């Protein structure tokens, strides 16, 4: 598997994991200020969620690459 293919797989997995991790621990604001959405989180902690996403995506990418290289499934160009 080339580095380019591995990078593309990592980017796709990273974004998928980010959308799974984003809602964890989100609490709505206690008092909504004018101009703020009622569903806006009080403490989004984006940096922590991005760090967690990076670690999980790296592990999942290794598993996906291992699965593809193992020969259990084959992706052939048409």
N, CA, C and O atoms as a Tripos MOL2 file, in Angstrom:
@<TRIPOS>MOLECULE
protein
  312   311    78     0     0
PROTEIN
NO_CHARGES

@<TRIPOS>ATOM
      1 N           0.8440   -1.1580    0.0000 N.3       1 UNK1
      2 CA          0.0000    0.0000    0.0000 C.3       1 UNK1
      3 C           0.8990    1.2340    0.0000 C.2       1 UNK1
      4 O           1.8580    1.3020    0.7690 O.2       1 UNK1
      5 N           0.6010    2.1910   -0.8430 N.am      2 UNK2
      6 CA          1.4410    3.3880   -0.9460 C.3       2 UNK2
      7 C           1.1380    4.3660    0.1940 C.2       2 UNK2
      8 O           0.1070    4.2690    0.8600 O.2       2 UNK2
      9 N           2.0630    5.3080    0.3980 N.am      3 UNK3
     10 CA          1.8670    6.3270    1.4330 C.3       3 UNK3
     11 C           0.6840    7.2160    1.0990 C.2       3 UNK3
     12 O          -0.0420    7.6610    1.9880 O.2       3 UNK3
     13 N           0.4920    7.4720   -0.1900 N.am      4 UNK4
     14 CA         -0.6280    8.3140   -0.6200 C.3       4 UNK4
     15 C          -1.9530    7.6540   -0.2620 C.2       4 UNK4
     16 O          -2.8420    8.3010    0.2920 O.2       4 UNK4
     17 N          -2.0850    6.3710   -0.5770 N.am      5 UNK5
     18 CA         -3.3130    5.6300   -0.2640 C.3       5 UNK5
     19 C          -3.5440    5.5740    1.2400 C.2       5 UNK5
     20 O          -4.6700    5.7440    1.7060 O.2       5 UNK5
     21 N          -2.4800    5.3360    1.9940 N.am      6 UNK6
     22 CA         -2.5880    5.3070    3.4510 C.3       6 UNK6
     23 C          -3.0300    6.6690    3.9740 C.2       6 UNK6
     24 O          -3.8580    6.7390    4.8820 O.2       6 UNK6
     25 N          -2.4960    7.7390    3.4230 N.am      7 UNK7
     26 CA         -2.8920    9.0840    3.8360 C.3       7 UNK7
     27 C          -4.3420    9.3850    3.5500 C.2       7 UNK7
     28 O          -5.0300    9.9830    4.3770 O.2       7 UNK7
     29 N          -4.8190    8.9740    2.3800 N.am      8 UNK8
     30 CA         -6.2170    9.1920    2.0180 C.3       8 UNK8
     31 C          -7.1280    8.4000    2.9490 C.2       8 UNK8
     32 O          -8.1470    8.9200    3.4030 O.2       8 UNK8
     33 N          -6.7750    7.1580    3.2380 N.am      9 UNK9
     34 CA         -7.5680    6.3430    4.1630 C.3       9 UNK9
     35 C          -7.5960    6.9990    5.5410 C.2       9 UNK9
     36 O          -8.6420    7.0440    6.1880 O.2       9 UNK9
     37 N          -6.4380    7.5110    5.9940 N.am     10 UNK10
     38 CA         -6.3710    8.1620    7.3050 C.3      10 UNK10
     39 C          -7.2760    9.3960    7.3510 C.2      10 UNK10
     40 O          -7.9870    9.6010    8.3350 O.2      10 UNK10
     41 N          -7.2570   10.2040    6.3170 N.am     11 UNK11
     42 CA         -8.0870   11.4120    6.2850 C.3      11 UNK11
     43 C          -9.5690   11.0540    6.3410 C.2      11 UNK11
     44 O         -10.3290   11.6760    7.0840 O.2      11 UNK11
     45 N          -9.9790   10.0660    5.5670 N.am     12 UNK12
     46 CA        -11.3850    9.6520    5.5660 C.3      12 UNK12
     47 C         -11.7850    9.1100    6.9290 C.2      12 UNK12
     48 O         -12.8390    9.4690    7.4540 O.2      12 UNK12
     49 N         -10.9510    8.2470    7.5080 N.am     13 UNK13
     50 CA        -11.2430    7.6820    8.8330 C.3      13 UNK13
     51 C         -11.2630    8.7860    9.8810 C.2      13 UNK13
     52 O         -12.1160    8.7760   10.7680 O.2      13 UNK13
     53 N         -10.3280    9.7470    9.7920 N.am     14 UNK14
     54 CA        -10.2660   10.8310   10.7670 C.3      14 UNK14
     55 C         -11.5680   11.6260   10.7920 C.2      14 UNK14
     56 O         -12.1040   11.9090   11.8630 O.2      14 UNK14
     57 N         -12.0760   11.9860    9.6160 N.am     15 UNK15
     58 CA        -13.3160   12.7650    9.5620 C.3      15 UNK15
     59 C         -14.5040   11.9570   10.0670 C.2      15 UNK15
     60 O         -15.3710   12.4950   10.7550 O.2      15 UNK15
     61 N         -14.5520   10.6810    9.7350 N.am     16 UNK16
     62 CA        -15.6480    9.8500   10.2380 C.3      16 UNK16
     63 C         -15.6160    9.7540   11.7600 C.2      16 UNK16
     64 O         -16.6530    9.8600   12.4150 O.2      16 UNK16
     65 N         -14.4350    9.5530   12.3140 N.am     17 UNK17
     66 CA        -14.2970    9.4480   13.7730 C.3      17 UNK17
     67 C         -14.6150   10.7970   14.4290 C.2      17 UNK17
     68 O         -15.2300   10.8250   15.4960 O.2      17 UNK17
     69 N         -14.2120   11.9050   13.8200 N.am     18 UNK18
     70 CA        -14.5030   13.2190   14.3890 C.3      18 UNK18
     71 C         -16.0070   13.4170   14.5670 C.2      18 UNK18
     72 O         -16.4500   13.9020   15.6080 O.2      18 UNK18
     73 N         -16.7810   13.0500   13.5680 N.am     19 UNK19
     74 CA        -18.2270   13.2360   13.6670 C.3      19 UNK19
     75 C         -18.8620   12.3000   14.6930 C.2      19 UNK19
     76 O         -19.9490   12.5830   15.1970 O.2      19 UNK19
     77 N         -18.2060   11.2050   15.0020 N.am     20 UNK20
     78 CA        -18.6840   10.3210   16.0610 C.3      20 UNK20
     79 C         -18.3170   10.8930   17.4320 C.2      20 UNK20
     80 O         -19.1100   10.8020   18.3690 O.2      20 UNK20
     81 N         -17.1250   11.4780   17.5570 N.am     21 UNK21
     82 CA        -16.6160   11.9620   18.8450 C.3      21 UNK21
     83 C         -17.2180   13.3160   19.2370 C.2      21 UNK21
     84 O         -17.3380   13.5970   20.4300 O.2      21 UNK21
     85 N         -17.5960   14.1570   18.2830 N.am     22 UNK22
     86 CA        -18.0580   15.5080   18.5880 C.3      22 UNK22
     87 C         -19.1760   15.5900   19.6330 C.2      22 UNK22
     88 O         -19.0870   16.4470   20.5120 O.2      22 UNK22
     89 N         -20.2020   14.7720   19.5940 N.am     23 UNK23
     90 CA        -21.2790   14.9520   20.5760 C.3      23 UNK23
     91 C         -20.9430   14.4790   21.9910 C.2      23 UNK23
     92 O         -21.6790   14.8110   22.9200 O.2      23 UNK23
     93 N         -19.8740   13.7260   22.1930 N.am     24 UNK24
     94 CA        -19.5640   13.2090   23.5290 C.3      24 UNK24
     95 C         -19.2630   14.3400   24.5060 C.2      24 UNK24
     96 O         -18.4440   15.2130   24.2190 O.2      24 UNK24
     97 N         -19.9170   14.3240   25.6450 N.am     25 UNK25
     98 CA        -19.6630   15.2940   26.7000 C.3      25 UNK25
     99 C         -20.1970   16.6840   26.4450 C.2      25 UNK25
    100 O         -19.8720   17.6040   27.1950 O.2      25 UNK25
    101 N         -21.0040   16.8720   25.4170 N.am     26 UNK26
    102 CA        -21.5420   18.1970   25.1200 C.3      26 UNK26
    103 C         -22.7520   18.4840   26.0050 C.2      26 UNK26
    104 O         -23.7010   17.7020   26.0670 O.2      26 UNK26
    105 N         -22.6920   19.6040   26.6740 N.am     27 UNK27
    106 CA        -23.7980   20.0730   27.5020 C.3      27 UNK27
    107 C         -24.2660   21.4090   26.9380 C.2      27 UNK27
    108 O         -23.4340   22.2550   26.6090 O.2      27 UNK27
    109 N         -25.5800   21.6240   26.8180 N.am     28 UNK28
    110 CA        -26.0520   22.9200   26.3120 C.3      28 UNK28
    111 C         -25.7950   24.0350   27.3290 C.2      28 UNK28
    112 O         -25.5700   23.7810   28.5130 O.2      28 UNK28
    113 N         -25.8330   25.2510   26.8440 N.am     29 UNK29
    114 CA        -25.6360   26.4180   27.7040 C.3      29 UNK29
    115 C         -26.7410   26.5060   28.7460 C.2      29 UNK29
    116 O         -27.8880   26.1500   28.4720 O.2      29 UNK29
    117 N         -26.3940   26.9840   29.9530 N.am     30 UNK30
    118 CA        -27.4020   27.1600   30.9980 C.3      30 UNK30
    119 C         -28.3250   28.3280   30.6770 C.2      30 UNK30
    120 O         -29.5440   28.2250   30.8100 O.2      30 UNK30
    121 N         -27.7340   29.4320   30.2550 N.am     31 UNK31
    122 CA        -28.5410   30.5940   29.8690 C.3      31 UNK31
    123 C         -28.1180   31.0090   28.4660 C.2      31 UNK31
    124 O         -26.9420   31.2660   28.2060 O.2      31 UNK31
    125 N         -29.0740   31.0680   27.5890 N.am     32 UNK32
    126 CA        -28.7860   31.3820   26.1910 C.3      32 UNK32
    127 C         -28.7460   32.8980   26.0220 C.2      32 UNK32
    128 O         -29.6840   33.5970   26.4050 O.2      32 UNK32
    129 N         -27.6570   33.3990   25.4460 N.am     33 UNK33
    130 CA        -27.5030   34.8190   25.1570 C.3      33 UNK33
    131 C         -28.1250   35.1120   23.7940 C.2      33 UNK33
    132 O         -28.1690   34.2280   22.9390 O.2      33 UNK33
    133 N         -28.6010   36.3190   23.5790 N.am     34 UNK34
    134 CA        -29.1350   36.6730   22.2540 C.3      34 UNK34
    135 C         -28.0580   36.4830   21.1830 C.2      34 UNK34
    136 O         -26.9110   36.8930   21.3660 O.2      34 UNK34
    137 N         -28.4260   35.8770   20.0970 N.am     35 UNK35
    138 CA        -27.5020   35.6250   18.9910 C.3      35 UNK35
    139 C         -26.7810   34.2940   19.0880 C.2      35 UNK35
    140 O         -26.0020   33.9460   18.2000 O.2      35 UNK35
    141 N         -27.0290   33.5390   20.1610 N.am     36 UNK36
    142 CA        -26.4060   32.2370   20.3470 C.3      36 UNK36
    143 C         -27.4640   31.1510   20.1560 C.2      36 UNK36
    144 O         -28.5840   31.2720   20.6530 O.2      36 UNK36
    145 N         -27.1090   30.1130   19.4470 N.am     37 UNK37
    146 CA        -28.0470   29.0100   19.2330 C.3      37 UNK37
    147 C         -28.3060   28.2870   20.5550 C.2      37 UNK37
    148 O         -27.3770   28.0870   21.3370 O.2      37 UNK37
    149 N         -29.5470   27.8960   20.8120 N.am     38 UNK38
    150 CA        -29.8450   27.1840   22.0560 C.3      38 UNK38
    151 C         -29.1280   25.8360   22.1560 C.2      38 UNK38
    152 O         -28.9290   25.3190   23.2560 O.2      38 UNK38
    153 N         -28.7510   25.2800   21.0390 N.am     39 UNK39
    154 CA        -28.0860   23.9720   21.0370 C.3      39 UNK39
    155 C         -26.5650   24.0730   21.1160 C.2      39 UNK39
    156 O         -25.8820   23.0490   21.0960 O.2      39 UNK39
    157 N         -26.0220   25.2850   21.2050 N.am     40 UNK40
    158 CA        -24.5750   25.4660   21.2720 C.3      40 UNK40
    159 C         -24.0320   24.8910   22.5750 C.2      40 UNK40
    160 O         -24.5970   25.1370   23.6400 O.2      40 UNK40
    161 N         -22.9280   24.1180   22.5010 N.am     41 UNK41
    162 CA        -22.3820   23.5500   23.7340 C.3      41 UNK41
    163 C         -21.7190   24.6110   24.6130 C.2      41 UNK41
    164 O         -21.1500   25.5820   24.1150 O.2      41 UNK41
    165 N         -21.8040   24.4050   25.9330 N.am     42 UNK42
    166 CA        -21.1980   25.3490   26.8720 C.3      42 UNK42
    167 C         -19.6710   25.2750   26.7950 C.2      42 UNK42
    168 O         -19.0090   26.3120   26.7540 O.2      42 UNK42
    169 N         -19.1090   24.0760   26.7740 N.am     43 UNK43
    170 CA        -17.6570   23.8630   26.6600 C.3      43 UNK43
    171 C         -17.4070   22.8530   25.5430 C.2      43 UNK43
    172 O         -17.4480   21.6490   25.7950 O.2      43 UNK43
    173 N         -17.1520   23.3050   24.3300 N.am     44 UNK44
    174 CA        -17.0080   22.3680   23.2160 C.3      44 UNK44
    175 C         -15.7710   21.4760   23.3000 C.2      44 UNK44
    176 O         -15.8080   20.3550   22.7930 O.2      44 UNK44
    177 N         -14.6760   21.9270   23.9190 N.am     45 UNK45
    178 CA        -13.4270   21.1630   24.0620 C.3      45 UNK45
    179 C         -12.9770   20.5440   22.7320 C.2      45 UNK45
    180 O         -12.7000   19.3480   22.6480 O.2      45 UNK45
    181 N         -12.9130   21.3760   21.7160 N.am     46 UNK46
    182 CA        -12.5610   20.9170   20.3720 C.3      46 UNK46
    183 C         -11.1430   20.3510   20.3250 C.2      46 UNK46
    184 O         -10.9100   19.3380   19.6650 O.2      46 UNK46
    185 N         -10.2040   20.9780   21.0040 N.am     47 UNK47
    186 CA         -8.8190   20.4940   20.9870 C.3      47 UNK47
    187 C          -8.6960   19.0770   21.5270 C.2      47 UNK47
    188 O          -8.0130   18.2390   20.9380 O.2      47 UNK47
    189 N          -9.3600   18.8110   22.6490 N.am     48 UNK48
    190 CA         -9.3480   17.4680   23.2310 C.3      48 UNK48
    191 C         -10.0010   16.4630   22.2890 C.2      48 UNK48
    192 O          -9.4950   15.3570   22.1020 O.2      48 UNK48
    193 N         -11.1140   16.8480   21.7060 N.am     49 UNK49
    194 CA        -11.8240   15.9400   20.7980 C.3      49 UNK49
    195 C         -11.0050   15.6660   19.5360 C.2      49 UNK49
    196 O         -11.0490   14.5580   19.0020 O.2      49 UNK49
    197 N         -10.2600   16.6610   19.0560 N.am     50 UNK50
    198 CA         -9.4110   16.4400   17.8870 C.3      50 UNK50
    199 C          -8.2360   15.5260   18.2300 C.2      50 UNK50
    200 O          -7.8280   14.7070   17.4070 O.2      50 UNK50
    201 N          -7.6880   15.6610   19.4410 N.am     51 UNK51
    202 CA         -6.5880   14.7830   19.8620 C.3      51 UNK51
    203 C          -7.0810   13.3400   19.9890 C.2      51 UNK51
    204 O          -6.4070   12.4130   19.5420 O.2      51 UNK51
    205 N          -8.2350   13.1530   20.5880 N.am     52 UNK52
    206 CA         -8.8120   11.8100   20.7160 C.3      52 UNK52
    207 C          -9.0990   11.2380   19.3370 C.2      52 UNK52
    208 O          -8.8330   10.0640   19.0800 O.2      52 UNK52
    209 N          -9.6410   12.0650   18.4480 N.am     53 UNK53
    210 CA         -9.9290   11.6300   17.0810 C.3      53 UNK53
    211 C          -8.6640   11.1910   16.3670 C.2      53 UNK53
    212 O          -8.6790   10.1910   15.6500 O.2      53 UNK53
    213 N          -7.5720   11.9170   16.5480 N.am     54 UNK54
    214 CA         -6.3050   11.5930   15.8890 C.3      54 UNK54
    215 C          -5.7930   10.2230   16.3250 C.2      54 UNK54
    216 O          -5.3490    9.4300   15.4950 O.2      54 UNK54
    217 N          -5.8540    9.9490   17.6140 N.am     55 UNK55
    218 CA         -5.3730    8.6590   18.1220 C.3      55 UNK55
    219 C          -6.2590    7.5130   17.6250 C.2      55 UNK55
    220 O          -5.7550    6.4990   17.1440 O.2      55 UNK55
    221 N          -7.5700    7.6800   17.7440 N.am     56 UNK56
    222 CA         -8.4880    6.6190   17.3110 C.3      56 UNK56
    223 C          -8.3580    6.3860   15.8070 C.2      56 UNK56
    224 O          -8.3460    5.2390   15.3600 O.2      56 UNK56
    225 N          -8.2610    7.4620   15.0210 N.am     57 UNK57
    226 CA         -8.1350    7.3290   13.5640 C.3      57 UNK57
    227 C          -6.8380    6.6350   13.1800 C.2      57 UNK57
    228 O          -6.8180    5.8610   12.2230 O.2      57 UNK57
    229 N          -5.7570    6.8960   13.9040 N.am     58 UNK58
    230 CA         -4.4880    6.2200   13.6070 C.3      58 UNK58
    231 C          -4.6130    4.7150   13.8390 C.2      58 UNK58
    232 O          -4.1560    3.9160   13.0220 O.2      58 UNK58
    233 N          -5.2280    4.3370   14.9490 N.am     59 UNK59
    234 CA         -5.4090    2.9070   15.2420 C.3      59 UNK59
    235 C          -6.3030    2.2560   14.1980 C.2      59 UNK59
    236 O          -5.9930    1.1750   13.6970 O.2      59 UNK59
    237 N          -7.4120    2.9100   13.8700 N.am     60 UNK60
    238 CA         -8.3210    2.3360   12.8730 C.3      60 UNK60
    239 C          -7.6780    2.2620   11.4880 C.2      60 UNK60
    240 O          -7.9320    1.3190   10.7390 O.2      60 UNK60
    241 N          -6.8560    3.2380   11.1480 N.am     61 UNK61
    242 CA         -6.1690    3.2020    9.8550 C.3      61 UNK61
    243 C          -5.2080    2.0260    9.7900 C.2      61 UNK61
    244 O          -5.1330    1.3430    8.7680 O.2      61 UNK61
    245 N          -4.4790    1.7860   10.8570 N.am     62 UNK62
    246 CA         -3.5810    0.6170   10.8920 C.3      62 UNK62
    247 C          -4.3890   -0.6570   10.7040 C.2      62 UNK62
    248 O          -3.9690   -1.5510    9.9690 O.2      62 UNK62
    249 N          -5.5470   -0.7560   11.3610 N.am     63 UNK63
    250 CA         -6.3810   -1.9520   11.2120 C.3      63 UNK63
    251 C          -6.9210   -2.0970    9.7900 C.2      63 UNK63
    252 O          -6.9680   -3.2060    9.2570 O.2      63 UNK63
    253 N          -7.3260   -0.9960    9.1770 N.am     64 UNK64
    254 CA         -7.8410   -1.0450    7.7990 C.3      64 UNK64
    255 C          -6.7290   -1.4650    6.8420 C.2      64 UNK64
    256 O          -6.9500   -2.3060    5.9700 O.2      64 UNK64
    257 N          -5.5350   -0.8890    6.9940 N.am     65 UNK65
    258 CA         -4.4080   -1.2460    6.1200 C.3      65 UNK65
    259 C          -4.0500   -2.7140    6.3060 C.2      65 UNK65
    260 O          -3.8190   -3.4290    5.3310 O.2      65 UNK65
    261 N          -4.0040   -3.1650    7.5620 N.am     66 UNK66
    262 CA         -3.7140   -4.5830    7.8240 C.3      66 UNK66
    263 C          -4.7670   -5.4700    7.1690 C.2      66 UNK66
    264 O          -4.4320   -6.4900    6.5690 O.2      66 UNK66
    265 N          -6.0370   -5.0880    7.2800 N.am     67 UNK67
    266 CA         -7.1260   -5.8770    6.7120 C.3      67 UNK67
    267 C          -7.0110   -5.9330    5.1910 C.2      67 UNK67
    268 O          -7.2110   -6.9920    4.5950 O.2      67 UNK67
    269 N          -6.6940   -4.8180    4.5660 N.am     68 UNK68
    270 CA         -6.5600   -4.7980    3.1070 C.3      68 UNK68
    271 C          -5.3320   -5.5900    2.6480 C.2      68 UNK68
    272 O          -5.3890   -6.2900    1.6370 O.2      68 UNK68
    273 N          -4.2270   -5.4830    3.3830 N.am     69 UNK69
    274 CA         -3.0050   -6.2000    3.0050 C.3      69 UNK69
    275 C          -3.0730   -7.6900    3.3150 C.2      69 UNK69
    276 O          -2.3160   -8.4720    2.7410 O.2      69 UNK69
    277 N          -3.9690   -8.0960    4.2170 N.am     70 UNK70
    278 CA         -4.0480   -9.5020    4.6020 C.3      70 UNK70
    279 C          -4.6190  -10.3780    3.4900 C.2      70 UNK70
    280 O          -4.4150  -11.5920    3.4900 O.2      70 UNK70
    281 N          -5.3250   -9.7740    2.5540 N.am     71 UNK71
    282 CA         -5.9020  -10.5370    1.4660 C.3      71 UNK71
    283 C          -7.2970  -11.0590    1.7550 C.2      71 UNK71
    284 O          -7.8540  -11.8040    0.9490 O.2      71 UNK71
    285 N          -7.8740  -10.6800    2.8950 N.am     72 UNK72
    286 CA         -9.2430  -11.1200    3.1970 C.3      72 UNK72
    287 C         -10.2270  -10.5710    2.1810 C.2      72 UNK72
    288 O         -11.1870  -11.2420    1.8030 O.2      72 UNK72
    289 N          -9.9810   -9.3520    1.7470 N.am     73 UNK73
    290 CA        -10.7440   -8.7870    0.6220 C.3      73 UNK73
    291 C          -9.7390   -8.2310   -0.3710 C.2      73 UNK73
    292 O          -8.6160   -7.8790   -0.0090 O.2      73 UNK73
    293 N         -10.1490   -8.1590   -1.6020 N.am     74 UNK74
    294 CA         -9.2680   -7.6470   -2.6320 C.3      74 UNK74
    295 C          -9.9660   -6.5180   -3.3640 C.2      74 UNK74
    296 O         -11.1230   -6.6350   -3.7700 O.2      74 UNK74
    297 N          -9.2440   -5.4280   -3.5230 N.am     75 UNK75
    298 CA         -9.7670   -4.2820   -4.2780 C.3      75 UNK75
    299 C          -8.9360   -4.2110   -5.5440 C.2      75 UNK75
    300 O          -7.7570   -3.8580   -5.5210 O.2      75 UNK75
    301 N          -9.5700   -4.5510   -6.6330 N.am     76 UNK76
    302 CA         -8.8590   -4.5640   -7.9090 C.3      76 UNK76
    303 C          -9.3300   -3.3910   -8.7550 C.2      76 UNK76
    304 O         -10.5200   -3.0730   -8.7600 O.2      76 UNK76
    305 N          -8.4120   -2.7380   -9.4740 N.am     77 UNK77
    306 CA         -8.8550   -1.6810  -10.3960 C.3      77 UNK77
    307 C          -9.6680   -2.2620  -11.5310 C.2      77 UNK77
    308 O          -9.3800   -3.3560  -12.0150 O.2      77 UNK77
    309 N         -10.6620   -1.5470  -11.9480 N.am     78 UNK78
    310 CA        -11.5400   -2.0160  -13.0210 C.3      78 UNK78
    311 C         -10.9390   -1.7360  -14.3650 C.2      78 UNK78
    312 O         -11.5390   -2.0620  -15.3890 O.2      78 UNK78
@<TRIPOS>BOND
     1     1     2 1
     2     2     3 1
     3     3     4 2
     4     3     5 am
     5     5     6 1
     6     6     7 1
     7     7     8 2
     8     7     9 am
     9     9    10 1
    10    10    11 1
    11    11    12 2
    12    11    13 am
    13    13    14 1
    14    14    15 1
    15    15    16 2
    16    15    17 am
    17    17    18 1
    18    18    19 1
    19    19    20 2
    20    19    21 am
    21    21    22 1
    22    22    23 1
    23    23    24 2
    24    23    25 am
    25    25    26 1
    26    26    27 1
    27    27    28 2
    28    27    29 am
    29    29    30 1
    30    30    31 1
    31    31    32 2
    32    31    33 am
    33    33    34 1
    34    34    35 1
    35    35    36 2
    36    35    37 am
    37    37    38 1
    38    38    39 1
    39    39    40 2
    40    39    41 am
    41    41    42 1
    42    42    43 1
    43    43    44 2
    44    43    45 am
    45    45    46 1
    46    46    47 1
    47    47    48 2
    48    47    49 am
    49    49    50 1
    50    50    51 1
    51    51    52 2
    52    51    53 am
    53    53    54 1
    54    54    55 1
    55    55    56 2
    56    55    57 am
    57    57    58 1
    58    58    59 1
    59    59    60 2
    60    59    61 am
    61    61    62 1
    62    62    63 1
    63    63    64 2
    64    63    65 am
    65    65    66 1
    66    66    67 1
    67    67    68 2
    68    67    69 am
    69    69    70 1
    70    70    71 1
    71    71    72 2
    72    71    73 am
    73    73    74 1
    74    74    75 1
    75    75    76 2
    76    75    77 am
    77    77    78 1
    78    78    79 1
    79    79    80 2
    80    79    81 am
    81    81    82 1
    82    82    83 1
    83    83    84 2
    84    83    85 am
    85    85    86 1
    86    86    87 1
    87    87    88 2
    88    87    89 am
    89    89    90 1
    90    90    91 1
    91    91    92 2
    92    91    93 am
    93    93    94 1
    94    94    95 1
    95    95    96 2
    96    95    97 am
    97    97    98 1
    98    98    99 1
    99    99   100 2
   100    99   101 am
   101   101   102 1
   102   102   103 1
   103   103   104 2
   104   103   105 am
   105   105   106 1
   106   106   107 1
   107   107   108 2
   108   107   109 am
   109   109   110 1
   110   110   111 1
   111   111   112 2
   112   111   113 am
   113   113   114 1
   114   114   115 1
   115   115   116 2
   116   115   117 am
   117   117   118 1
   118   118   119 1
   119   119   120 2
   120   119   121 am
   121   121   122 1
   122   122   123 1
   123   123   124 2
   124   123   125 am
   125   125   126 1
   126   126   127 1
   127   127   128 2
   128   127   129 am
   129   129   130 1
   130   130   131 1
   131   131   132 2
   132   131   133 am
   133   133   134 1
   134   134   135 1
   135   135   136 2
   136   135   137 am
   137   137   138 1
   138   138   139 1
   139   139   140 2
   140   139   141 am
   141   141   142 1
   142   142   143 1
   143   143   144 2
   144   143   145 am
   145   145   146 1
   146   146   147 1
   147   147   148 2
   148   147   149 am
   149   149   150 1
   150   150   151 1
   151   151   152 2
   152   151   153 am
   153   153   154 1
   154   154   155 1
   155   155   156 2
   156   155   157 am
   157   157   158 1
   158   158   159 1
   159   159   160 2
   160   159   161 am
   161   161   162 1
   162   162   163 1
   163   163   164 2
   164   163   165 am
   165   165   166 1
   166   166   167 1
   167   167   168 2
   168   167   169 am
   169   169   170 1
   170   170   171 1
   171   171   172 2
   172   171   173 am
   173   173   174 1
   174   174   175 1
   175   175   176 2
   176   175   177 am
   177   177   178 1
   178   178   179 1
   179   179   180 2
   180   179   181 am
   181   181   182 1
   182   182   183 1
   183   183   184 2
   184   183   185 am
   185   185   186 1
   186   186   187 1
   187   187   188 2
   188   187   189 am
   189   189   190 1
   190   190   191 1
   191   191   192 2
   192   191   193 am
   193   193   194 1
   194   194   195 1
   195   195   196 2
   196   195   197 am
   197   197   198 1
   198   198   199 1
   199   199   200 2
   200   199   201 am
   201   201   202 1
   202   202   203 1
   203   203   204 2
   204   203   205 am
   205   205   206 1
   206   206   207 1
   207   207   208 2
   208   207   209 am
   209   209   210 1
   210   210   211 1
   211   211   212 2
   212   211   213 am
   213   213   214 1
   214   214   215 1
   215   215   216 2
   216   215   217 am
   217   217   218 1
   218   218   219 1
   219   219   220 2
   220   219   221 am
   221   221   222 1
   222   222   223 1
   223   223   224 2
   224   223   225 am
   225   225   226 1
   226   226   227 1
   227   227   228 2
   228   227   229 am
   229   229   230 1
   230   230   231 1
   231   231   232 2
   232   231   233 am
   233   233   234 1
   234   234   235 1
   235   235   236 2
   236   235   237 am
   237   237   238 1
   238   238   239 1
   239   239   240 2
   240   239   241 am
   241   241   242 1
   242   242   243 1
   243   243   244 2
   244   243   245 am
   245   245   246 1
   246   246   247 1
   247   247   248 2
   248   247   249 am
   249   249   250 1
   250   250   251 1
   251   251   252 2
   252   251   253 am
   253   253   254 1
   254   254   255 1
   255   255   256 2
   256   255   257 am
   257   257   258 1
   258   258   259 1
   259   259   260 2
   260   259   261 am
   261   261   262 1
   262   262   263 1
   263   263   264 2
   264   263   265 am
   265   265   266 1
   266   266   267 1
   267   267   268 2
   268   267   269 am
   269   269   270 1
   270   270   271 1
   271   271   272 2
   272   271   273 am
   273   273   274 1
   274   274   275 1
   275   275   276 2
   276   275   277 am
   277   277   278 1
   278   278   279 1
   279   279   280 2
   280   279   281 am
   281   281   282 1
   282   282   283 1
   283   283   284 2
   284   283   285 am
   285   285   286 1
   286   286   287 1
   287   287   288 2
   288   287   289 am
   289   289   290 1
   290   290   291 1
   291   291   292 2
   292   291   293 am
   293   293   294 1
   294   294   295 1
   295   295   296 2
   296   295   297 am
   297   297   298 1
   298   298   299 1
   299   299   300 2
   300   299   301 am
   301   301   302 1
   302   302   303 1
   303   303   304 2
   304   303   305 am
   305   305   306 1
   306   306   307 1
   307   307   308 2
   308   307   309 am
   309   309   310 1
   310   310   311 1
   311   311   312 2
@<TRIPOS>SUBSTRUCTURE
     1 UNK1         2 RESIDUE 1 A UNK
     2 UNK2         6 RESIDUE 1 A UNK
     3 UNK3        10 RESIDUE 1 A UNK
     4 UNK4        14 RESIDUE 1 A UNK
     5 UNK5        18 RESIDUE 1 A UNK
     6 UNK6        22 RESIDUE 1 A UNK
     7 UNK7        26 RESIDUE 1 A UNK
     8 UNK8        30 RESIDUE 1 A UNK
     9 UNK9        34 RESIDUE 1 A UNK
    10 UNK10       38 RESIDUE 1 A UNK
    11 UNK11       42 RESIDUE 1 A UNK
    12 UNK12       46 RESIDUE 1 A UNK
    13 UNK13       50 RESIDUE 1 A UNK
    14 UNK14       54 RESIDUE 1 A UNK
    15 UNK15       58 RESIDUE 1 A UNK
    16 UNK16       62 RESIDUE 1 A UNK
    17 UNK17       66 RESIDUE 1 A UNK
    18 UNK18       70 RESIDUE 1 A UNK
    19 UNK19       74 RESIDUE 1 A UNK
    20 UNK20       78 RESIDUE 1 A UNK
    21 UNK21       82 RESIDUE 1 A UNK
    22 UNK22       86 RESIDUE 1 A UNK
    23 UNK23       90 RESIDUE 1 A UNK
    24 UNK24       94 RESIDUE 1 A UNK
    25 UNK25       98 RESIDUE 1 A UNK
    26 UNK26      102 RESIDUE 1 A UNK
    27 UNK27      106 RESIDUE 1 A UNK
    28 UNK28      110 RESIDUE 1 A UNK
    29 UNK29      114 RESIDUE 1 A UNK
    30 UNK30      118 RESIDUE 1 A UNK
    31 UNK31      122 RESIDUE 1 A UNK
    32 UNK32      126 RESIDUE 1 A UNK
    33 UNK33      130 RESIDUE 1 A UNK
    34 UNK34      134 RESIDUE 1 A UNK
    35 UNK35      138 RESIDUE 1 A UNK
    36 UNK36      142 RESIDUE 1 A UNK
    37 UNK37      146 RESIDUE 1 A UNK
    38 UNK38      150 RESIDUE 1 A UNK
    39 UNK39      154 RESIDUE 1 A UNK
    40 UNK40      158 RESIDUE 1 A UNK
    41 UNK41      162 RESIDUE 1 A UNK
    42 UNK42      166 RESIDUE 1 A UNK
    43 UNK43      170 RESIDUE 1 A UNK
    44 UNK44      174 RESIDUE 1 A UNK
    45 UNK45      178 RESIDUE 1 A UNK
    46 UNK46      182 RESIDUE 1 A UNK
    47 UNK47      186 RESIDUE 1 A UNK
    48 UNK48      190 RESIDUE 1 A UNK
    49 UNK49      194 RESIDUE 1 A UNK
    50 UNK50      198 RESIDUE 1 A UNK
    51 UNK51      202 RESIDUE 1 A UNK
    52 UNK52      206 RESIDUE 1 A UNK
    53 UNK53      210 RESIDUE 1 A UNK
    54 UNK54      214 RESIDUE 1 A UNK
    55 UNK55      218 RESIDUE 1 A UNK
    56 UNK56      222 RESIDUE 1 A UNK
    57 UNK57      226 RESIDUE 1 A UNK
    58 UNK58      230 RESIDUE 1 A UNK
    59 UNK59      234 RESIDUE 1 A UNK
    60 UNK60      238 RESIDUE 1 A UNK
    61 UNK61      242 RESIDUE 1 A UNK
    62 UNK62      246 RESIDUE 1 A UNK
    63 UNK63      250 RESIDUE 1 A UNK
    64 UNK64      254 RESIDUE 1 A UNK
    65 UNK65      258 RESIDUE 1 A UNK
    66 UNK66      262 RESIDUE 1 A UNK
    67 UNK67      266 RESIDUE 1 A UNK
    68 UNK68      270 RESIDUE 1 A UNK
    69 UNK69      274 RESIDUE 1 A UNK
    70 UNK70      278 RESIDUE 1 A UNK
    71 UNK71      282 RESIDUE 1 A UNK
    72 UNK72      286 RESIDUE 1 A UNK
    73 UNK73      290 RESIDUE 1 A UNK
    74 UNK74      294 RESIDUE 1 A UNK
    75 UNK75      298 RESIDUE 1 A UNK
    76 UNK76      302 RESIDUE 1 A UNK
    77 UNK77      306 RESIDUE 1 A UNK
    78 UNK78      310 RESIDUE 1 A UNK
